[in-house]
Amino acid sequence: LSCSHHHCAFPLNQNELCIWNAATAQPLHLTGHNYSISALSFGSKINPLLVCSASRDHVIVWNLDKCTQEAQEGLTPRGTVIGTLLGMVLHVRFSPDDQQVAVCAGNKIYMLSAKNEAILSELDGHLAPVTATEFCTWEKSMLISISEDRTFKARKIVWDYSTGTLTYQSGILTAFPLLSLLIDEENKQIITGCAEGQLWIFSLIRDHNYRCIAHINLKKEQEKFCNKVWKSGKDRGERQSISQLCTANNVRLEGSVETSFPILLIEHCDFLVCFHNDENIYSTLNTPYFWIGSSTGLLIINLSNFEIEAFLSYKDYSDLSIQIAGSCALSRKSVNGKVLCLITSMFEDMTAVLEVNPAALMRTQQSDFLLHGNSNSLSVIA
């Protein structure tokens, strides 16, 4: 899945690419793959807006402006094939200038030209499938990748893709697969999450030698947040307004099975608002916030204190047909204070587009949250 401003991209009927425009509610259907699409990514630039789709047979770059025009003229939109038969692709990512595409296929990363079919470099070194990769915007030759290794061989590796040399390799971080990765350009940090709800933050500042700045157990942080919500709601006598997940966390049955907490997505939370309550004044102007997408909901993390500021549980919304997500995507930039979120069901062939107002969500969950409820923080579009 992938989101960018007004656009959402997701596979349809396995091998067909659907681009859904939230502004016009018009879908664009793109065909060119013979096998199931396994990875998607929008380009870094808006004009032209590119999207890359990958399957076992082809890696294709589409120019959405050109494809839209061809579709309006009654023609079949065509993309540019930049890779063929690379294997099972789990992740694709455009370079900051949209000139190259990093393709994670198996244990390797292929650097491909975004304009024609050419392998610029082939990077190996991981001992298990590569699950994500990101480019450093302030160092054009730096590419960071994470890998899944269920034999305790998961590595975090920094690549210099222009020469294909390994410049740093971390030790084993966890016994669980690393699933998600984000580069924080402002603080020059990388944030990675695993399948068991653990977050690691490393410094990319040259003299810091990639030292670990923080290790966060999101399952414990969520329990702390839910305990705070539960206590506040209990004091106010408003238990009915409390998230179902928070209720479940505080009323655990003996012998119940503890579920995993996979971190499917880490993304910037883009909103600039100021609001206040009776006790404190909150300003988000200089505070870094990040979205965390899990199988059960969305969290907003304050990177200044590594605490959860807000939590949106899919189960709390009766008009949302998906309660357990298998994959998740968020638009980095907000439009009119809202961001698009795309989720697919873990157990059914179902996709939902959500429109989330992060400022409203945070307001309802600060010290005066339960007074207003959470009905206005999310609306299901389609």
TANOR-V801174 format. One record per residue. RES is the residue in one letter. OMEGA is omega in degrees with one decimal (none if undefined). Layout:
res,omega
RES,OMEGA
RES,OMEGA
This chain:
res,omega
L,176.4
S,178.3
C,176.4
S,-179.4
H,-177.2
H,-170.0
H,172.5
C,178.8
A,178.8
F,178.1
P,176.6
L,-176.8
N,174.9
Q,-172.0
N,177.8
E,179.7
L,177.9
C,174.6
I,-177.8
W,-179.5
N,-177.6
A,-178.4
A,-177.5
T,-177.8
A,-179.9
Q,177.1
P,175.0
L,-177.0
H,-177.5
L,-179.2
T,-179.4
G,179.5
H,174.0
N,179.1
Y,-177.7
S,176.2
I,-175.4
S,-179.5
A,-179.0
L,173.7
S,171.8
F,177.4
G,-178.4
S,-175.9
K,-178.7
I,-176.6
N,-2.3
P,178.1
L,-179.2
L,172.0
V,179.0
C,176.3
S,-176.2
A,173.2
S,-179.8
R,-174.6
D,-173.7
H,164.1
V,-171.4
I,173.1
V,-178.5
W,170.9
N,-170.6
L,177.3
D,179.7
K,-179.8
C,178.7
T,178.8
Q,178.9
E,179.0
A,178.2
Q,178.8
E,178.8
G,179.7
L,176.0
T,-178.9
P,179.7
R,175.6
G,179.6
T,177.5
V,-178.3
I,178.9
G,-177.5
T,173.1
L,178.6
L,-178.3
G,-179.2
M,-177.2
V,179.3
L,-173.5
H,172.6
V,-179.4
R,175.0
F,171.1
S,-177.8
P,179.6
D,178.2
D,-179.2
Q,179.5
Q,175.7
V,174.6
A,-176.8
V,179.0
C,-179.1
A,-176.2
G,-179.9
N,-173.7
K,172.1
I,177.8
Y,172.8
M,-176.3
L,170.8
S,-179.8
A,-175.5
K,-179.7
N,-176.7
E,-179.4
A,175.0
I,-177.3
L,-178.9
S,178.1
E,-173.9
L,175.5
D,-177.6
G,174.7
H,-178.3
L,179.5
A,-177.6
P,177.2
V,-173.7
T,-180.0
A,176.3
T,-180.0
E,176.4
F,170.3
C,-177.4
T,-178.3
W,173.2
E,-170.6
K,-176.5
S,-175.4
M,178.2
L,-178.4
I,-177.9
S,174.3
I,-173.0
S,173.1
E,177.1
D,-175.8
R,173.0
T,178.4
F,178.9
K,178.6
A,-177.6
R,168.4
K,-171.9
I,174.0
V,-175.5
W,165.8
D,-169.1
Y,179.7
S,177.7
T,179.3
G,-179.0
T,178.5
L,-178.0
T,177.4
Y,175.3
Q,-178.8
S,170.5
G,179.0
I,-176.8
L,-169.9
T,175.0
A,-175.9
F,-178.5
P,171.8
L,-171.8
L,-169.9
S,-174.3
L,175.4
L,173.4
I,176.3
D,-175.2
E,-174.9
E,-177.8
N,-178.4
K,179.6
Q,169.8
I,179.7
I,179.7
T,-178.7
G,-176.4
C,-175.2
A,-176.6
E,172.1
G,178.5
Q,176.8
L,173.1
W,177.9
I,-179.1
F,178.1
S,175.4
L,176.2
I,-167.4
R,-175.4
D,-175.8
H,177.5
N,174.4
Y,-177.6
R,180.0
C,-178.7
I,-177.4
A,172.6
H,-172.3
I,173.0
N,-174.5
L,177.6
K,178.3
K,178.6
E,178.2
Q,177.5
E,177.2
K,179.7
F,-179.0
C,176.1
N,177.7
K,177.7
V,-177.9
W,-179.6
K,179.5
S,179.8
G,179.1
K,178.8
D,-177.7
R,-178.0
G,-176.0
E,-177.4
R,-177.8
Q,-178.3
S,-175.7
I,179.1
S,178.4
Q,-179.3
L,177.3
C,176.8
T,-179.7
A,-179.4
N,-176.1
N,177.4
V,-178.2
R,179.6
L,178.4
E,-179.7
G,179.6
S,-178.3
V,178.0
E,-176.5
T,177.7
S,-175.3
F,-176.8
P,176.2
I,-174.9
L,-171.3
L,167.9
I,-176.3
E,175.5
H,173.8
C,-171.0
D,169.9
F,-179.0
L,-179.4
V,172.1
C,176.6
F,-175.8
H,172.1
N,-172.8
D,-172.4
E,-172.9
N,173.6
I,-178.5
Y,175.5
S,-179.4
T,-174.8
L,-176.4
N,-179.1
T,178.8
P,175.8
Y,179.5
F,173.2
W,168.6
I,178.0
G,178.4
S,-179.2
S,-176.4
T,-179.0
G,179.1
L,177.4
L,171.6
I,-176.7
I,173.6
N,-176.7
L,175.8
S,179.9
N,177.8
F,178.7
E,176.5
I,179.9
E,-179.2
A,-179.7
F,178.4
L,-179.4
S,179.5
Y,-176.5
K,-177.2
D,-173.6
Y,-174.6
S,-179.4
D,175.5
L,-173.1
S,-178.6
I,177.6
Q,176.4
I,-176.2
A,175.4
G,176.0
S,-170.4
C,174.9
A,179.9
L,172.8
S,-176.6
R,-178.1
K,177.6
S,176.2
V,-176.5
N,176.9
G,-177.3
K,177.5
V,175.8
L,176.0
C,-178.9
L,178.6
I,173.2
T,-179.7
S,178.2
M,-172.0
F,-176.9
E,174.3
D,-173.1
M,178.5
T,178.5
A,174.2
V,-179.1
L,173.9
E,-172.3
V,174.6
N,-174.6
P,-179.8
A,178.2
A,179.4
L,179.7
M,179.2
R,-175.6
T,-175.9
Q,170.6
Q,-171.4
S,179.1
D,-173.2
F,-168.7
L,176.0
L,-173.0
H,-177.7
G,-177.0
N,-173.8
S,-175.7
N,-174.8
S,-178.6
L,173.5
S,179.5
V,-177.1
I,-174.1
A,none
